Amino acid sequence: MFLIDVVDVTPMDGHRLELTFKDGLKAVVDVDRIIQRFDGVFAPLKDPDYFRLVRVDPEIGTIVWPNGADLCPDVLYSYASGKPIIVNGERVLN
């Protein structure tokens, strides 16, 4: 795991976010493939106006929406950096 917090977010067209991480990495991440796979708390994020309400919660180090939806900072960092997430020696993402 990376354990690197998100420190800034800027919503862009579609479901893309410009993210800045505590280590200085800055990248655009398309989270469409994440939020389209789930309903429940992620359903409102499919609305572009609601999606733009994203903000950084510094207490948990990641992005959140008003309804409580959030995305794991390690998953975001993996997409942003292209580095895989390894669990028990096995590649689980990227």
Phi and psi in radians as a Rosetta constraint file:
Dihedral C 1 N 2 CA 2 C 2 CIRCULARHARMONIC -1.585 0.35
Dihedral N 2 CA 2 C 2 N 3 CIRCULARHARMONIC -0.668 0.35
Dihedral C 2 N 3 CA 3 C 3 CIRCULARHARMONIC 0.966 0.35
Dihedral N 3 CA 3 C 3 N 4 CIRCULARHARMONIC 0.772 0.35
Dihedral C 3 N 4 CA 4 C 4 CIRCULARHARMONIC -2.065 0.35
Dihedral N 4 CA 4 C 4 N 5 CIRCULARHARMONIC 2.050 0.35
Dihedral C 4 N 5 CA 5 C 5 CIRCULARHARMONIC -1.262 0.35
Dihedral N 5 CA 5 C 5 N 6 CIRCULARHARMONIC 2.634 0.35
Dihedral C 5 N 6 CA 6 C 6 CIRCULARHARMONIC -1.428 0.35
Dihedral N 6 CA 6 C 6 N 7 CIRCULARHARMONIC 2.285 0.35
Dihedral C 6 N 7 CA 7 C 7 CIRCULARHARMONIC -1.985 0.35
Dihedral N 7 CA 7 C 7 N 8 CIRCULARHARMONIC -0.247 0.35
Dihedral C 7 N 8 CA 8 C 8 CIRCULARHARMONIC -2.704 0.35
Dihedral N 8 CA 8 C 8 N 9 CIRCULARHARMONIC 2.562 0.35
Dihedral C 8 N 9 CA 9 C 9 CIRCULARHARMONIC -2.484 0.35
Dihedral N 9 CA 9 C 9 N 10 CIRCULARHARMONIC 2.436 0.35
Dihedral C 9 N 10 CA 10 C 10 CIRCULARHARMONIC -2.308 0.35
Dihedral N 10 CA 10 C 10 N 11 CIRCULARHARMONIC 2.058 0.35
Dihedral C 10 N 11 CA 11 C 11 CIRCULARHARMONIC -1.219 0.35
Dihedral N 11 CA 11 C 11 N 12 CIRCULARHARMONIC 2.529 0.35
Dihedral C 11 N 12 CA 12 C 12 CIRCULARHARMONIC -2.201 0.35
Dihedral N 12 CA 12 C 12 N 13 CIRCULARHARMONIC -3.007 0.35
Dihedral C 12 N 13 CA 13 C 13 CIRCULARHARMONIC -1.060 0.35
Dihedral N 13 CA 13 C 13 N 14 CIRCULARHARMONIC 2.681 0.35
Dihedral C 13 N 14 CA 14 C 14 CIRCULARHARMONIC 1.130 0.35
Dihedral N 14 CA 14 C 14 N 15 CIRCULARHARMONIC -2.424 0.35
Dihedral C 14 N 15 CA 15 C 15 CIRCULARHARMONIC -1.957 0.35
Dihedral N 15 CA 15 C 15 N 16 CIRCULARHARMONIC 0.688 0.35
Dihedral C 15 N 16 CA 16 C 16 CIRCULARHARMONIC -1.711 0.35
Dihedral N 16 CA 16 C 16 N 17 CIRCULARHARMONIC 2.518 0.35
Dihedral C 16 N 17 CA 17 C 17 CIRCULARHARMONIC -2.273 0.35
Dihedral N 17 CA 17 C 17 N 18 CIRCULARHARMONIC 2.350 0.35
Dihedral C 17 N 18 CA 18 C 18 CIRCULARHARMONIC -1.565 0.35
Dihedral N 18 CA 18 C 18 N 19 CIRCULARHARMONIC 2.077 0.35
Dihedral C 18 N 19 CA 19 C 19 CIRCULARHARMONIC -2.003 0.35
Dihedral N 19 CA 19 C 19 N 20 CIRCULARHARMONIC 2.479 0.35
Dihedral C 19 N 20 CA 20 C 20 CIRCULARHARMONIC -2.106 0.35
Dihedral N 20 CA 20 C 20 N 21 CIRCULARHARMONIC 2.307 0.35
Dihedral C 20 N 21 CA 21 C 21 CIRCULARHARMONIC -1.846 0.35
Dihedral N 21 CA 21 C 21 N 22 CIRCULARHARMONIC 2.809 0.35
Dihedral C 21 N 22 CA 22 C 22 CIRCULARHARMONIC -1.028 0.35
Dihedral N 22 CA 22 C 22 N 23 CIRCULARHARMONIC -0.465 0.35
Dihedral C 22 N 23 CA 23 C 23 CIRCULARHARMONIC -1.469 0.35
Dihedral N 23 CA 23 C 23 N 24 CIRCULARHARMONIC 0.042 0.35
Dihedral C 23 N 24 CA 24 C 24 CIRCULARHARMONIC 1.725 0.35
Dihedral N 24 CA 24 C 24 N 25 CIRCULARHARMONIC -0.204 0.35
Dihedral C 24 N 25 CA 25 C 25 CIRCULARHARMONIC -1.087 0.35
Dihedral N 25 CA 25 C 25 N 26 CIRCULARHARMONIC 2.297 0.35
Dihedral C 25 N 26 CA 26 C 26 CIRCULARHARMONIC -2.233 0.35
Dihedral N 26 CA 26 C 26 N 27 CIRCULARHARMONIC 2.252 0.35
Dihedral C 26 N 27 CA 27 C 27 CIRCULARHARMONIC -2.730 0.35
Dihedral N 27 CA 27 C 27 N 28 CIRCULARHARMONIC 2.754 0.35
Dihedral C 27 N 28 CA 28 C 28 CIRCULARHARMONIC -1.689 0.35
Dihedral N 28 CA 28 C 28 N 29 CIRCULARHARMONIC 2.227 0.35
Dihedral C 28 N 29 CA 29 C 29 CIRCULARHARMONIC -2.133 0.35
Dihedral N 29 CA 29 C 29 N 30 CIRCULARHARMONIC 2.239 0.35
Dihedral C 29 N 30 CA 30 C 30 CIRCULARHARMONIC -1.589 0.35
Dihedral N 30 CA 30 C 30 N 31 CIRCULARHARMONIC 1.924 0.35
Dihedral C 30 N 31 CA 31 C 31 CIRCULARHARMONIC -1.652 0.35
Dihedral N 31 CA 31 C 31 N 32 CIRCULARHARMONIC 0.177 0.35
Dihedral C 31 N 32 CA 32 C 32 CIRCULARHARMONIC -0.967 0.35
Dihedral N 32 CA 32 C 32 N 33 CIRCULARHARMONIC -0.795 0.35
Dihedral C 32 N 33 CA 33 C 33 CIRCULARHARMONIC -1.177 0.35
Dihedral N 33 CA 33 C 33 N 34 CIRCULARHARMONIC -0.351 0.35
Dihedral C 33 N 34 CA 34 C 34 CIRCULARHARMONIC -1.413 0.35
Dihedral N 34 CA 34 C 34 N 35 CIRCULARHARMONIC -0.942 0.35
Dihedral C 34 N 35 CA 35 C 35 CIRCULARHARMONIC -1.302 0.35
Dihedral N 35 CA 35 C 35 N 36 CIRCULARHARMONIC -0.432 0.35
Dihedral C 35 N 36 CA 36 C 36 CIRCULARHARMONIC -1.275 0.35
Dihedral N 36 CA 36 C 36 N 37 CIRCULARHARMONIC -0.326 0.35
Dihedral C 36 N 37 CA 37 C 37 CIRCULARHARMONIC -1.440 0.35
Dihedral N 37 CA 37 C 37 N 38 CIRCULARHARMONIC -0.223 0.35
Dihedral C 37 N 38 CA 38 C 38 CIRCULARHARMONIC -2.217 0.35
Dihedral N 38 CA 38 C 38 N 39 CIRCULARHARMONIC 2.606 0.35
Dihedral C 38 N 39 CA 39 C 39 CIRCULARHARMONIC -1.843 0.35
Dihedral N 39 CA 39 C 39 N 40 CIRCULARHARMONIC -2.572 0.35
Dihedral C 39 N 40 CA 40 C 40 CIRCULARHARMONIC 1.106 0.35
Dihedral N 40 CA 40 C 40 N 41 CIRCULARHARMONIC -2.184 0.35
Dihedral C 40 N 41 CA 41 C 41 CIRCULARHARMONIC -1.112 0.35
Dihedral N 41 CA 41 C 41 N 42 CIRCULARHARMONIC -0.416 0.35
Dihedral C 41 N 42 CA 42 C 42 CIRCULARHARMONIC -1.514 0.35
Dihedral N 42 CA 42 C 42 N 43 CIRCULARHARMONIC -0.243 0.35
Dihedral C 42 N 43 CA 43 C 43 CIRCULARHARMONIC -0.967 0.35
Dihedral N 43 CA 43 C 43 N 44 CIRCULARHARMONIC -0.788 0.35
Dihedral C 43 N 44 CA 44 C 44 CIRCULARHARMONIC -1.092 0.35
Dihedral N 44 CA 44 C 44 N 45 CIRCULARHARMONIC -0.412 0.35
Dihedral C 44 N 45 CA 45 C 45 CIRCULARHARMONIC -1.205 0.35
Dihedral N 45 CA 45 C 45 N 46 CIRCULARHARMONIC -0.250 0.35
Dihedral C 45 N 46 CA 46 C 46 CIRCULARHARMONIC -1.245 0.35
Dihedral N 46 CA 46 C 46 N 47 CIRCULARHARMONIC -0.363 0.35
Dihedral C 46 N 47 CA 47 C 47 CIRCULARHARMONIC -1.413 0.35
Dihedral N 47 CA 47 C 47 N 48 CIRCULARHARMONIC 2.095 0.35
Dihedral C 47 N 48 CA 48 C 48 CIRCULARHARMONIC -0.990 0.35
Dihedral N 48 CA 48 C 48 N 49 CIRCULARHARMONIC -0.650 0.35
Dihedral C 48 N 49 CA 49 C 49 CIRCULARHARMONIC -1.164 0.35
Dihedral N 49 CA 49 C 49 N 50 CIRCULARHARMONIC -0.725 0.35
Dihedral C 49 N 50 CA 50 C 50 CIRCULARHARMONIC -1.208 0.35
Dihedral N 50 CA 50 C 50 N 51 CIRCULARHARMONIC -0.688 0.35
Dihedral C 50 N 51 CA 51 C 51 CIRCULARHARMONIC -0.968 0.35
Dihedral N 51 CA 51 C 51 N 52 CIRCULARHARMONIC -0.644 0.35
Dihedral C 51 N 52 CA 52 C 52 CIRCULARHARMONIC -1.225 0.35
Dihedral N 52 CA 52 C 52 N 53 CIRCULARHARMONIC -0.120 0.35
Dihedral C 52 N 53 CA 53 C 53 CIRCULARHARMONIC -1.413 0.35
Dihedral N 53 CA 53 C 53 N 54 CIRCULARHARMONIC 0.113 0.35
Dihedral C 53 N 54 CA 54 C 54 CIRCULARHARMONIC -1.037 0.35
Dihedral N 54 CA 54 C 54 N 55 CIRCULARHARMONIC 2.547 0.35
Dihedral C 54 N 55 CA 55 C 55 CIRCULARHARMONIC -2.630 0.35
Dihedral N 55 CA 55 C 55 N 56 CIRCULARHARMONIC 2.920 0.35
Dihedral C 55 N 56 CA 56 C 56 CIRCULARHARMONIC -1.614 0.35
Dihedral N 56 CA 56 C 56 N 57 CIRCULARHARMONIC 2.325 0.35
Dihedral C 56 N 57 CA 57 C 57 CIRCULARHARMONIC -1.790 0.35
Dihedral N 57 CA 57 C 57 N 58 CIRCULARHARMONIC 1.823 0.35
Dihedral C 57 N 58 CA 58 C 58 CIRCULARHARMONIC -1.141 0.35
Dihedral N 58 CA 58 C 58 N 59 CIRCULARHARMONIC -0.376 0.35
Dihedral C 58 N 59 CA 59 C 59 CIRCULARHARMONIC -1.202 0.35
Dihedral N 59 CA 59 C 59 N 60 CIRCULARHARMONIC -0.637 0.35
Dihedral C 59 N 60 CA 60 C 60 CIRCULARHARMONIC -1.854 0.35
Dihedral N 60 CA 60 C 60 N 61 CIRCULARHARMONIC -0.087 0.35
Dihedral C 60 N 61 CA 61 C 61 CIRCULARHARMONIC 1.269 0.35
Dihedral N 61 CA 61 C 61 N 62 CIRCULARHARMONIC 0.471 0.35
Dihedral C 61 N 62 CA 62 C 62 CIRCULARHARMONIC -2.597 0.35
Dihedral N 62 CA 62 C 62 N 63 CIRCULARHARMONIC -3.090 0.35
Dihedral C 62 N 63 CA 63 C 63 CIRCULARHARMONIC -1.561 0.35
Dihedral N 63 CA 63 C 63 N 64 CIRCULARHARMONIC 2.574 0.35
Dihedral C 63 N 64 CA 64 C 64 CIRCULARHARMONIC -2.475 0.35
Dihedral N 64 CA 64 C 64 N 65 CIRCULARHARMONIC 2.823 0.35
Dihedral C 64 N 65 CA 65 C 65 CIRCULARHARMONIC -2.108 0.35
Dihedral N 65 CA 65 C 65 N 66 CIRCULARHARMONIC 2.846 0.35
Dihedral C 65 N 66 CA 66 C 66 CIRCULARHARMONIC -0.992 0.35
Dihedral N 66 CA 66 C 66 N 67 CIRCULARHARMONIC -0.467 0.35
Dihedral C 66 N 67 CA 67 C 67 CIRCULARHARMONIC -1.461 0.35
Dihedral N 67 CA 67 C 67 N 68 CIRCULARHARMONIC 0.041 0.35
Dihedral C 67 N 68 CA 68 C 68 CIRCULARHARMONIC 1.705 0.35
Dihedral N 68 CA 68 C 68 N 69 CIRCULARHARMONIC -0.086 0.35
Dihedral C 68 N 69 CA 69 C 69 CIRCULARHARMONIC -1.132 0.35
Dihedral N 69 CA 69 C 69 N 70 CIRCULARHARMONIC 2.452 0.35
Dihedral C 69 N 70 CA 70 C 70 CIRCULARHARMONIC -2.578 0.35
Dihedral N 70 CA 70 C 70 N 71 CIRCULARHARMONIC 2.851 0.35
Dihedral C 70 N 71 CA 71 C 71 CIRCULARHARMONIC -2.134 0.35
Dihedral N 71 CA 71 C 71 N 72 CIRCULARHARMONIC 2.411 0.35
Dihedral C 71 N 72 CA 72 C 72 CIRCULARHARMONIC -1.018 0.35
Dihedral N 72 CA 72 C 72 N 73 CIRCULARHARMONIC 2.245 0.35
Dihedral C 72 N 73 CA 73 C 73 CIRCULARHARMONIC -1.094 0.35
Dihedral N 73 CA 73 C 73 N 74 CIRCULARHARMONIC -0.518 0.35
Dihedral C 73 N 74 CA 74 C 74 CIRCULARHARMONIC -1.170 0.35
Dihedral N 74 CA 74 C 74 N 75 CIRCULARHARMONIC -0.690 0.35
Dihedral C 74 N 75 CA 75 C 75 CIRCULARHARMONIC -1.134 0.35
Dihedral N 75 CA 75 C 75 N 76 CIRCULARHARMONIC -0.792 0.35
Dihedral C 75 N 76 CA 76 C 76 CIRCULARHARMONIC -1.065 0.35
Dihedral N 76 CA 76 C 76 N 77 CIRCULARHARMONIC -0.731 0.35
Dihedral C 76 N 77 CA 77 C 77 CIRCULARHARMONIC -1.149 0.35
Dihedral N 77 CA 77 C 77 N 78 CIRCULARHARMONIC -0.663 0.35
Dihedral C 77 N 78 CA 78 C 78 CIRCULARHARMONIC -1.084 0.35
Dihedral N 78 CA 78 C 78 N 79 CIRCULARHARMONIC -0.801 0.35
Dihedral C 78 N 79 CA 79 C 79 CIRCULARHARMONIC -1.127 0.35
Dihedral N 79 CA 79 C 79 N 80 CIRCULARHARMONIC -0.702 0.35
Dihedral C 79 N 80 CA 80 C 80 CIRCULARHARMONIC -1.219 0.35
Dihedral N 80 CA 80 C 80 N 81 CIRCULARHARMONIC -0.677 0.35
Dihedral C 80 N 81 CA 81 C 81 CIRCULARHARMONIC -1.666 0.35
Dihedral N 81 CA 81 C 81 N 82 CIRCULARHARMONIC -0.349 0.35
Dihedral C 81 N 82 CA 82 C 82 CIRCULARHARMONIC 1.401 0.35
Dihedral N 82 CA 82 C 82 N 83 CIRCULARHARMONIC 0.052 0.35
Dihedral C 82 N 83 CA 83 C 83 CIRCULARHARMONIC -1.468 0.35
Dihedral N 83 CA 83 C 83 N 84 CIRCULARHARMONIC 2.394 0.35
Dihedral C 83 N 84 CA 84 C 84 CIRCULARHARMONIC -1.326 0.35
Dihedral N 84 CA 84 C 84 N 85 CIRCULARHARMONIC 2.731 0.35
Dihedral C 84 N 85 CA 85 C 85 CIRCULARHARMONIC -1.642 0.35
Dihedral N 85 CA 85 C 85 N 86 CIRCULARHARMONIC 2.210 0.35
Dihedral C 85 N 86 CA 86 C 86 CIRCULARHARMONIC -1.975 0.35
Dihedral N 86 CA 86 C 86 N 87 CIRCULARHARMONIC 2.217 0.35
Dihedral C 86 N 87 CA 87 C 87 CIRCULARHARMONIC -2.202 0.35
Dihedral N 87 CA 87 C 87 N 88 CIRCULARHARMONIC 2.164 0.35
Dihedral C 87 N 88 CA 88 C 88 CIRCULARHARMONIC 0.893 0.35
Dihedral N 88 CA 88 C 88 N 89 CIRCULARHARMONIC 0.736 0.35
Dihedral C 88 N 89 CA 89 C 89 CIRCULARHARMONIC 1.336 0.35
Dihedral N 89 CA 89 C 89 N 90 CIRCULARHARMONIC 0.049 0.35
Dihedral C 89 N 90 CA 90 C 90 CIRCULARHARMONIC -1.992 0.35
Dihedral N 90 CA 90 C 90 N 91 CIRCULARHARMONIC 2.371 0.35
Dihedral C 90 N 91 CA 91 C 91 CIRCULARHARMONIC -1.271 0.35
Dihedral N 91 CA 91 C 91 N 92 CIRCULARHARMONIC 2.135 0.35
Dihedral C 91 N 92 CA 92 C 92 CIRCULARHARMONIC -1.983 0.35
Dihedral N 92 CA 92 C 92 N 93 CIRCULARHARMONIC -0.274 0.35
Dihedral C 92 N 93 CA 93 C 93 CIRCULARHARMONIC -2.659 0.35
Dihedral N 93 CA 93 C 93 N 94 CIRCULARHARMONIC 2.440 0.35
